[in-house]
């Protein structure tokens, strides 16, 4: 490829934060085979950029090109890079690389962003081995180590994904590490660029109650629109710390001010609650707190930085699956100086994202950018066939696939399915069809007893998000293993049988495999089947269901229990539930009957030891040794004769003694 000229907005001193960055060229790090070159399309503006430009946290090594919420297209990869390829849409967050040593407590436990030995930031850092200086994303290109380069999921726009790479994961990580989900109440202090992500992610993770906390009432409507359940204006609501005392499990504080009412914030926590500080003021100032506040309430104050690559991937996938839409405002890259000034004045609602001129020209001319280039080009006719082939692959060697086209309408006439069931001695069938009225449909059916249909459910695949097993380049699980199944969403918990409870039963039957042996793989589970249902938008709306399969990978955690990482292996199928046929009550009871298990006949005097070896015990009657027939040997005969005093010559005895 042609040589790349690296250019960007450079800060040459602390005054550059006042709209005085200058466009110019810079020398990227030396190329190694562990590197990736990225043509930048979008870059978010983060508060860290402003602190760094003015040397607010630490002295900045000028000239400096800031920006660590980078989205772009891969244009070059090293020989040692195998998780991305040229043309992929990728992102880079606040860190570029770490020491990656197996004996590093942080890197080996999945806490890469806390590495003390060799952490290199995306900008204003030096790479080891004299490779050069790191430059950020207010530029046309960037070069970085492969470690923190992540793929951006389909369904997530580049403008939305960019600010998640630092701002998003900064609040996602402490929420995840504190187990935010059903049963948890969360407070977000400071609802700005970071804080609005906190509200979005806490709700997406299923928290029971999310409270936005800010000084004034000006943001109340915005915070409630983001999904918060309550809003507290600390300067205007009287006795707010008493009214809401001991009501929150976790508070994530994005405010970077030494004047915040920390003691009152801690009063909002339940016993054992945690206050996590993620905002950082210039100079690192923090409010004073009385030790008795901590002792009397058993609360904790902790801090959190950004996140490891695996957390960033997990967050991006959650955002894509839950369709999280951050509040961003796109600005041309050429207006970077003015955007920094507007950010300082608090005009952003709630994140600014810079986009390059090339990206803007593509959008204005209607051309597809790198975001669309990663969308799978799936032929609508082949979607059903691919889905059936993948389901067949997942159930090998217990499944059988038929490819002949049959004019079958299961809900009108199920006799053909009954025929297939009887001929192939199976009780679970999946039939695929596609028509103008019912496109991309899979029908699950079960039979029992005399091969009559028990129940059926129809699924309509959403083609825009469908990805086949082969489109995921990750390793696959061993054939014949049973997975862990995870059903999330209230749709599965209905006390009354409906299409979702039927579907849940179908999927469990499909993936459970042979249960006769009762044994499990000694190495533990190898993969997870996740089936998530969106929350219904209305009484008549049917939620979308998301089917995902993940490989389990155990990593060193520095503790007794290993850290678990998930890697999506495919297929990825989103669908809506269509028609269903519930079983008749009498048929259902008949199908659930279990044959009486015959009592196992015990065999006397036979047992099995802990190693599985069979042991037998033989009983003999009383024996009279005098009546036993023994073998007559000459030696024995001679001894008896000697004792009797006859039958042996003394000369013979002497000869034997001489010998």
DABELVEN-V293641 format. One record per residue. N is the residue number from 1. D_LAST is the distance of its C-alpha to the last C-alpha in Angstrom with 2 decimals. Layout:
N;D_LAST / N;D_LAST
//
This chain:
1;99.81 / 2;102.83 / 3;102.59 / 4;103.49 / 5;106.09 / 6;105.30 / 7;108.49 / 8;109.34 / 9;111.38 / 10;110.48 / 11;111.24 / 12;111.99 / 13;112.62 / 14;113.08 / 15;116.57 / 16;115.13 / 17;114.77 / 18;118.58 / 19;118.80 / 20;118.23 / 21;115.06 / 22;115.51 / 23;114.25 / 24;112.20 / 25;109.07 / 26;105.76 / 27;102.44 / 28;99.59 / 29;96.02 / 30;94.04 / 31;92.59 / 32;88.85 / 33;86.83 / 34;86.66 / 35;90.45 / 36;93.07 / 37;96.72 / 38;99.12 / 39;102.74 / 40;104.34 / 41;106.61 / 42;106.87 / 43;106.19 / 44;106.92 / 45;108.71 / 46;106.69 / 47;107.79 / 48;105.04 / 49;106.99 / 50;110.01 / 51;108.02 / 52;106.33 / 53;109.57 / 54;111.18 / 55;108.04 / 56;108.26 / 57;104.59 / 58;103.28 / 59;104.75 / 60;104.89 / 61;103.82 / 62;106.97 / 63;107.71 / 64;106.19 / 65;106.32 / 66;105.63 / 67;104.71 / 68;101.33 / 69;102.08 / 70;101.74 / 71;101.80 / 72;101.81 / 73;100.33 / 74;97.23 / 75;98.22 / 76;95.08 / 77;91.42 / 78;88.54 / 79;85.33 / 80;83.43 / 81;85.91 / 82;84.85 / 83;86.64 / 84;90.17 / 85;91.70 / 86;94.98 / 87;97.80 / 88;96.29 / 89;98.53 / 90;96.79 / 91;97.53 / 92;96.63 / 93;97.13 / 94;97.30 / 95;93.97 / 96;92.74 / 97;89.10 / 98;86.60 / 99;83.43 / 100;81.27 / 101;78.14 / 102;75.25 / 103;75.04 / 104;78.79 / 105;79.32 / 106;82.56 / 107;81.78 / 108;78.39 / 109;79.95 / 110;82.90 / 111;85.43 / 112;86.18 / 113;89.79 / 114;88.62 / 115;86.36 / 116;86.68 / 117;84.95 / 118;86.84 / 119;89.61 / 120;92.24 / 121;95.44 / 122;97.35 / 123;100.06 / 124;100.61 / 125;96.94 / 126;94.86 / 127;91.91 / 128;88.75 / 129;87.75 / 130;91.42 / 131;92.11 / 132;95.58 / 133;97.81 / 134;98.12 / 135;101.47 / 136;102.53 / 137;104.27 / 138;108.00 / 139;107.46 / 140;107.16 / 141;103.42 / 142;100.46 / 143;97.01 / 144;94.18 / 145;90.42 / 146;88.97 / 147;87.57 / 148;90.75 / 149;92.23 / 150;92.40 / 151;93.75 / 152;96.90 / 153;96.66 / 154;99.13 / 155;101.89 / 156;102.33 / 157;105.19 / 158;104.73 / 159;107.57 / 160;105.96 / 161;102.42 / 162;103.38 / 163;104.25 / 164;101.16 / 165;98.89 / 166;99.78 / 167;102.33 / 168;100.68 / 169;97.07 / 170;98.19 / 171;99.19 / 172;96.75 / 173;93.67 / 174;94.53 / 175;95.67 / 176;92.37 / 177;90.25 / 178;92.15 / 179;91.47 / 180;95.09 / 181;95.53 / 182;96.50 / 183;96.93 / 184;97.85 / 185;101.25 / 186;101.91 / 187;104.63 / 188;105.61 / 189;107.64 / 190;109.86 / 191;110.63 / 192;111.04 / 193;108.92 / 194;105.64 / 195;106.81 / 196;108.06 / 197;104.55 / 198;103.22 / 199;105.47 / 200;104.61 / 201;100.82 / 202;100.76 / 203;102.65 / 204;100.51 / 205;97.35 / 206;98.76 / 207;99.82 / 208;101.76 / 209;104.45 / 210;105.46 / 211;108.08 / 212;109.88 / 213;111.06 / 214;113.69 / 215;116.64 / 216;119.55 / 217;120.41 / 218;121.14 / 219;117.74 / 220;117.58 / 221;118.54 / 222;116.16 / 223;113.21 / 224;113.85 / 225;114.16 / 226;110.74 / 227;109.32 / 228;109.37 / 229;109.99 / 230;111.92 / 231;113.59 / 232;114.23 / 233;116.89 / 234;116.06 / 235;119.50 / 236;121.49 / 237;119.56 / 238;120.13 / 239;117.17 / 240;114.82 / 241;111.84 / 242;112.55 / 243;113.36 / 244;110.11 / 245;107.91 / 246;104.21 / 247;104.61 / 248;102.38 / 249;98.62 / 250;98.81 / 251;101.56 / 252;101.39 / 253;103.96 / 254;105.28 / 255;108.07 / 256;107.87 / 257;110.20 / 258;109.73 / 259;112.64 / 260;111.17 / 261;111.09 / 262;107.33 / 263;107.35 / 264;109.37 / 265;107.05 / 266;104.06 / 267;105.98 / 268;105.81 / 269;102.00 / 270;100.18 / 271;97.65 / 272;94.74 / 273;96.84 / 274;96.56 / 275;99.27 / 276;98.25 / 277;100.33 / 278;100.48 / 279;103.89 / 280;104.12 / 281;107.29 / 282;107.98 / 283;106.37 / 284;104.02 / 285;106.27 / 286;105.38 / 287;107.26 / 288;106.40 / 289;104.80 / 290;104.40 / 291;100.85 / 292;102.03 / 293;102.82 / 294;99.14 / 295;97.87 / 296;100.20 / 297;99.65 / 298;96.01 / 299;97.12 / 300;95.59 / 301;97.21 / 302;95.21 / 303;95.92 / 304;94.98 / 305;95.25 / 306;95.15 / 307;92.18 / 308;89.06 / 309;89.16 / 310;87.48 / 311;90.16 / 312;92.92 / 313;91.58 / 314;91.31 / 315;94.86 / 316;96.34 / 317;94.76 / 318;96.08 / 319;99.52 / 320;99.37 / 321;98.12 / 322;100.62 / 323;103.41 / 324;104.07 / 325;107.31 / 326;107.90 / 327;111.45 / 328;111.72 / 329;114.64 / 330;114.13 / 331;115.77 / 332;115.95 / 333;113.73 / 334;116.85 / 335;118.12 / 336;115.09 / 337;117.23 / 338;119.62 / 339;116.80 / 340;115.25 / 341;118.62 / 342;119.07 / 343;115.57 / 344;116.42 / 345;119.57 / 346;117.67 / 347;119.28 / 348;116.05 / 349;115.50 / 350;112.63 / 351;110.85 / 352;112.23 / 353;110.34 / 354;111.29 / 355;111.19 / 356;111.50 / 357;114.48 / 358;112.38 / 359;111.30 / 360;114.91 / 361;116.15 / 362;113.59 / 363;114.66 / 364;118.36 / 365;117.94 / 366;115.83 / 367;112.74 / 368;109.32 / 369;107.43 / 370;103.76 / 371;103.65 / 372;104.52 / 373;102.30 / 374;99.21 / 375;100.38 / 376;98.34 / 377;100.27 / 378;99.37 / 379;100.96 / 380;102.31 / 381;101.16 / 382;97.55 / 383;97.27 / 384;96.27 / 385;93.84 / 386;92.19 / 387;91.97 / 388;90.36 / 389;87.88 / 390;86.89 / 391;86.48 / 392;84.33 / 393;82.14 / 394;81.70 / 395;80.39 / 396;77.95 / 397;75.94 / 398;77.71 / 399;81.14 / 400;82.79 / 401;85.85 / 402;88.70 / 403;91.21 / 404;93.64 / 405;97.18 / 406;98.27 / 407;101.67 / 408;100.45 / 409;102.49 / 410;100.08 / 411;102.70 / 412;105.01 / 413;102.47 / 414;98.78 / 415;97.75 / 416;96.21 / 417;93.96 / 418;92.94 / 419;92.07 / 420;89.90 / 421;88.20 / 422;87.38 / 423;86.30 / 424;83.94 / 425;82.73 / 426;83.91 / 427;86.04 / 428;87.21 / 429;89.35 / 430;91.25 / 431;94.20 / 432;96.13 / 433;99.76 / 434;102.70 / 435;106.39 / 436;109.62 / 437;109.97 / 438;106.32 / 439;104.74 / 440;101.06 / 441;99.96 / 442;96.52 / 443;96.40 / 444;93.40 / 445;93.03 / 446;90.64 / 447;90.18 / 448;88.45 / 449;87.74 / 450;89.70 / 451;90.04 / 452;93.41 / 453;94.59 / 454;93.92 / 455;95.54 / 456;96.54 / 457;97.64 / 458;99.28 / 459;98.80 / 460;101.10 / 461;99.38 / 462;101.42 / 463;101.19 / 464;102.27 / 465;99.08 / 466;96.61 / 467;93.63 / 468;90.77 / 469;87.06 / 470;86.99 / 471;89.68 / 472;87.28 / 473;84.86 / 474;82.44 / 475;78.90 / 476;78.44 / 477;76.17 / 478;73.12 / 479;73.87 / 480;73.55 / 481;73.84 / 482;76.26 / 483;78.86 / 484;80.49 / 485;84.06 / 486;86.97 / 487;90.41 / 488;93.18 / 489;96.81 / 490;98.66 / 491;99.07 / 492;95.54 / 493;96.09 / 494;98.86 / 495;98.45 / 496;100.24 / 497;98.61 / 498;100.21 / 499;99.42 / 500;97.46 / 501;95.21 / 502;94.63 / 503;93.76 / 504;91.35 / 505;89.59 / 506;89.48 / 507;87.91 / 508;85.27 / 509;84.36 / 510;84.27 / 511;81.96 / 512;79.64 / 513;77.43 / 514;74.60 / 515;74.01 / 516;71.36 / 517;68.36 / 518;69.86 / 519;67.94 / 520;69.43 / 521;68.44 / 522;66.22 / 523;68.24 / 524;71.38 / 525;74.64 / 526;75.50 / 527;79.15 / 528;82.24 / 529;85.02 / 530;88.25 / 531;91.25 / 532;94.33 / 533;97.71 / 534;100.88 / 535;103.08 / 536;105.94 / 537;109.23 / 538;111.29 / 539;111.15 / 540;111.16 / 541;109.22 / 542;105.66 / 543;103.34 / 544;101.41 / 545;97.64 / 546;95.30 / 547;91.83 / 548;89.45 / 549;85.72 / 550;83.89 / 551;80.39 / 552;78.74 / 553;77.33 / 554;75.67 / 555;76.35 / 556;75.26 / 557;77.68 / 558;76.39 / 559;75.89 / 560;73.30 / 561;74.95 / 562;75.47 / 563;78.95 / 564;79.80 / 565;81.86 / 566;83.40 / 567;83.99 / 568;86.19 / 569;84.53 / 570;87.19 / 571;88.84 / 572;91.92 / 573;94.17 / 574;97.31 / 575;99.09 / 576;101.64 / 577;101.10 / 578;103.35 / 579;103.59 / 580;101.15 / 581;100.55 / 582;99.23 / 583;97.24 / 584;98.99 / 585;97.95 / 586;96.61 / 587;94.67 / 588;93.27 / 589;92.01 / 590;90.49 / 591;88.77 / 592;87.27 / 593;85.71 / 594;81.96 / 595;80.01 / 596;78.29 / 597;74.71 / 598;72.50 / 599;70.07 / 600;66.65 / 601;64.32 / 602;61.41 / 603;58.00 / 604;55.99 / 605;52.75 / 606;53.28 / 607;54.15 / 608;54.35 / 609;53.16 / 610;55.17 / 611;53.58 / 612;54.77 / 613;51.41 / 614;51.53 / 615;49.33 / 616;48.67 / 617;47.64 / 618;46.12 / 619;46.75 / 620;44.56 / 621;45.55 / 622;43.93 / 623;40.44 / 624;38.89 / 625;35.13 / 626;34.78 / 627;36.45 / 628;34.39 / 629;32.41 / 630;28.84 / 631;26.36 / 632;24.06 / 633;20.40 / 634;17.65 / 635;15.72 / 636;18.98 / 637;19.69 / 638;16.60 / 639;17.46 / 640;20.98 / 641;20.19 / 642;18.27 / 643;21.22 / 644;23.53 / 645;21.99 / 646;21.84 / 647;20.22 / 648;16.66 / 649;15.90 / 650;14.46 / 651;12.59 / 652;10.86 / 653;10.08 / 654;8.71 / 655;6.35 / 656;5.14 / 657;5.38 / 658;3.72 / 659;0.00
//
